[in-house]
Amino acid sequence: MKEKEMKDMESKTAKLATAIRKETTMDKRIRVLLVEHNELIRYGLLHMLKLEGDIEVVGDCSNAEEALSKAAKLSPDIVLMDNQTPLMNGIEATRHLKRNSLNHHGAVIMLADSAHCRSEAINAGAASYLLKDVSCSELLATIREVYQSRRSSDADQYLIEEIVDLVIPPSANGAQLLGFVSRLEDRLNDKLKVASVVRMIGDWDWGVVITLTLRFPLLDNLAERLENMPEVDRVEEESLRAGANASFPRRFQVIPRSNTASVKRIRITLKETGVAEQEAVAA
């Protein structure tokens, strides 16, 4: 391959890696339950939240008892909890929510008129405590930060990360391979982000190794998922040997990877470009 063509491929691969990183930051909409006894404040917050594309208000209520009932039915990600709800205050409601009603990654953000109950609210299980004179931008930022923090910590509790290498023989052309990599994460991920491309090294003439981080349980059915991709002709698991990738030139190294050793290596043979395109259209 000519030097100019090689540089063009390196540039395209770098752009692809950037696109992959951007795509993996996208997640589902944040489900919010709004609890506020003051009708004017409640509708103001409701209107503000509905303007945000990544936030969905699944319900609103004026008292804690109604909040407990709705949280059990709606499984919100975030409960915006008024501290001064009638009959049962927000701190006691938070204790009930954390014990009974919230889903496994749900969180409470307390909204209060003063800071004197901050410690009590945090001890009750609130993830954050904000005064009601907080700016819109700070409230939205807190909702997103608490949501992402809970999702990440929840995933880390039951998903074990492992390293897998996908070996692509040199028969695949550059455009076909780039297309395959660009669709790889979407095809492997489902509701949780359990697969990420962390490195691609090699040479179009020598073959390419794509390194993935995978989290259980995807690791167990990885070969089956790869076989179901329309671009893939054959999937073969290879034995792991020390230094098996040493012959690959260090070109196309897109994203740094950790020093963790691979637990599995899979050779993937891609279909000829025309065949893959015809089958994709037919599907």
C-alpha positions in Angstrom: 0.0 0.0 0.0 1.3 3.5 -0.9 2.4 5.8 1.8 -0.3 8.4 1.0 -3.0 5.8 1.1 -1.7 4.6 4.4 -1.8 8.1 5.9 -5.4 8.5 4.6 -6.4 5.3 6.3 -4.8 6.5 9.6 -6.7 9.8 9.3 -10.0 7.9 8.7 -9.3 5.6 11.6 -8.6 8.5 14.0 -11.9 10.1 12.9 -13.7 6.8 13.5 -12.3 6.5 17.0 -13.5 10.0 17.8 -17.0 9.2 16.5 -17.0 6.0 18.6 -16.2 7.9 21.7 -18.9 10.4 21.1 -21.5 7.7 20.4 -20.7 5.8 23.6 -21.5 8.9 25.7 -25.1 8.8 24.6 -27.6 7.1 27.0 -31.3 6.8 27.5 -33.4 9.7 28.8 -33.3 10.4 32.6 -36.7 9.5 34.2 -37.5 12.1 36.8 -40.3 12.1 39.4 -41.0 15.7 40.7 -42.3 16.2 44.2 -43.2 19.7 45.3 -46.0 21.0 47.5 -46.0 24.5 46.0 -48.0 24.4 42.8 -46.4 27.4 41.2 -42.9 26.0 41.9 -43.9 22.5 40.7 -45.2 23.7 37.4 -42.2 25.9 36.9 -39.9 23.0 37.4 -42.1 20.8 35.3 -41.9 23.2 32.3 -38.2 23.6 32.6 -37.4 19.9 32.7 -39.7 19.1 29.8 -37.5 21.4 27.6 -34.5 19.1 28.1 -34.1 16.4 25.4 -32.4 13.9 27.7 -34.9 14.2 30.6 -38.3 12.7 30.8 -40.7 13.8 33.6 -42.6 10.6 34.4 -44.8 12.1 37.1 -45.3 15.0 39.5 -47.0 15.1 42.9 -47.6 17.5 45.8 -47.0 15.2 48.8 -44.7 12.5 49.9 -47.4 9.8 50.2 -48.3 10.2 46.5 -44.6 10.2 45.7 -44.0 6.9 47.4 -46.9 5.3 45.4 -45.8 6.7 42.1 -42.1 5.8 42.6 -43.1 2.2 43.2 -45.0 2.1 39.9 -42.8 4.3 37.7 -39.3 3.4 38.8 -37.8 6.9 38.3 -34.1 7.4 37.9 -34.2 10.6 39.9 -36.7 11.9 42.5 -36.6 15.7 42.9 -37.9 15.8 46.5 -39.3 18.9 48.3 -38.2 18.9 51.9 -41.4 20.5 53.1 -44.1 18.2 51.9 -47.2 18.0 54.1 -47.9 15.1 56.5 -44.6 13.3 55.8 -41.5 15.5 55.2 -39.0 15.0 52.4 -36.4 13.5 54.7 -38.7 10.7 56.0 -40.0 10.2 52.4 -36.4 9.8 51.3 -35.8 7.0 53.9 -38.9 5.2 52.6 -37.9 5.6 49.0 -34.3 4.3 49.5 -35.6 1.3 51.4 -38.6 0.3 49.3 -39.6 2.2 46.1 -36.6 3.2 44.0 -35.1 1.0 41.4 -31.5 -0.3 41.8 -29.9 2.9 40.5 -32.5 5.5 41.5 -31.5 8.5 43.6 -33.1 11.4 45.5 -32.1 15.0 45.1 -33.5 17.1 47.9 -34.8 20.6 47.2 -35.0 22.8 50.4 -35.5 26.4 51.5 -32.5 26.4 53.8 -29.3 24.4 54.4 -30.0 23.4 58.0 -31.3 19.9 57.1 -28.4 19.1 54.7 -26.7 16.5 56.9 -29.9 14.8 57.9 -31.0 14.5 54.3 -27.7 13.0 53.2 -27.8 10.6 56.1 -31.4 9.6 55.0 -30.1 8.6 51.6 -30.3 11.7 49.4 -27.6 11.8 46.7 -27.6 15.6 46.7 -29.1 18.6 48.6 -29.9 21.8 46.8 -31.5 25.1 47.8 -34.6 26.1 45.9 -32.9 29.3 44.7 -30.4 27.2 42.7 -30.0 28.2 39.1 -31.6 26.1 36.4 -28.2 25.2 34.9 -26.9 24.0 38.3 -30.0 21.9 38.9 -29.8 20.3 35.5 -26.1 19.6 35.9 -26.8 17.9 39.3 -29.5 15.7 37.8 -27.2 14.5 35.1 -24.2 14.0 37.4 -26.2 12.0 40.0 -27.7 9.9 37.3 -24.4 9.1 35.6 -22.7 8.4 38.9 -25.4 6.0 39.9 -25.4 4.2 36.6 -21.7 3.8 36.6 -21.5 2.5 40.2 -24.4 0.2 39.6 -22.7 -1.3 36.6 -19.4 -1.8 38.4 -21.1 -3.8 41.1 -22.2 -6.7 38.8 -20.2 -6.4 35.5 -16.7 -7.7 35.4 -14.6 -6.2 32.6 -12.4 -8.4 30.5 -10.2 -7.9 27.4 -11.0 -9.6 24.1 -9.0 -9.4 20.8 -10.8 -9.7 17.4 -8.3 -10.6 14.7 -9.3 -9.6 11.1 -7.3 -11.3 8.3 -5.7 -9.0 5.6 -8.4 -10.0 3.1 -10.8 -7.3 4.3 -10.5 -3.9 2.5 -10.1 -0.7 4.5 -13.5 0.7 3.9 -15.2 -2.6 4.8 -13.2 -2.8 8.0 -13.9 0.7 9.0 -17.6 0.2 8.5 -17.5 -3.0 10.5 -15.8 -1.3 13.5 -18.2 1.7 13.3 -21.1 -0.6 13.8 -19.5 -3.1 16.2 -20.3 -1.4 19.5 -23.9 -0.7 18.6 -24.4 -4.4 17.6 -22.9 -5.7 20.8 -24.4 -3.2 23.3 -28.0 -3.4 24.4 -29.6 -1.6 27.3 -26.3 -1.4 29.1 -23.0 -0.2 27.6 -21.0 -3.4 28.1 -18.6 -3.3 25.1 -16.1 -0.7 24.1 -13.5 -0.6 21.3 -10.2 0.5 23.1 -7.6 -0.2 20.4 -7.1 -1.1 16.8 -3.6 -1.9 15.6 -2.1 -3.6 12.5 -1.7 -3.1 8.8 -4.1 -3.7 6.0 -1.5 -6.0 4.5 -0.8 -7.9 7.7 -4.2 -7.9 9.2 -5.8 -5.9 12.1 -6.4 -6.6 15.7 -9.4 -4.9 17.4 -9.3 -4.9 21.1 -12.5 -4.7 23.1 -13.4 -4.4 26.7 -16.3 -6.6 27.5 -18.4 -7.0 30.6 -20.2 -10.1 31.8 -22.6 -11.6 30.6 -21.8 -10.4 27.0 -18.5 -12.3 27.1 -20.2 -15.7 27.1 -22.3 -15.1 23.9 -19.8 -12.9 22.1 -19.2 -15.3 19.2 -22.9 -15.8 18.6 -23.5 -12.0 18.4 -20.6 -11.6 16.0 -21.9 -14.4 13.8 -25.2 -12.6 13.6 -23.7 -9.4 12.1 -24.4 -9.3 8.4 -20.8 -8.4 7.5 -19.4 -11.5 9.2 -18.7 -14.7 7.2 -17.0 -16.8 9.8 -16.1 -16.6 13.5 -13.4 -18.8 15.1 -12.0 -18.7 18.6 -8.2 -19.0 18.8 -5.9 -20.1 21.5 -4.1 -17.4 23.4 -0.3 -17.4 23.0 2.2 -15.0 24.5 3.3 -12.4 22.0 0.8 -13.6 19.3 0.4 -10.0 18.2 4.0 -9.0 18.2 4.3 -9.2 14.4 1.7 -6.5 13.8 3.2 -3.2 13.0 2.1 -0.5 15.5 0.2 1.4 13.0 -3.4 2.4 13.4 -3.1 2.5 17.2 -6.2 4.6 17.9 -6.9 4.4 21.6 -4.5 3.4 24.4 -5.4 0.3 26.2 -4.7 -1.0 29.7 -2.1 -3.6 30.5 -4.7 -6.2 31.3 -4.1 -9.4 29.4 -6.7 -10.7 26.9 -8.9 -13.5 28.0 -10.1 -14.5 24.5 -9.0 -14.1 20.9 -11.5 -14.5 18.0 -10.7 -14.5 14.3 -13.3 -12.9 12.2 -13.5 -13.4 8.4 -15.6 -10.7 6.8 -17.8 -11.4 3.8 -16.9 -9.9 0.4 -18.2 -6.3 0.2 -20.8 -7.0 -2.4 -22.3 -10.0 -0.6 -22.5 -8.1 2.8 -24.2 -5.2 1.2 -26.8 -7.4 -0.6 -27.6 -9.2 2.6 -27.9 -6.0 4.6 -30.4 -4.6 2.1 -32.4 -7.8 2.1 -32.5 -7.8 5.9 
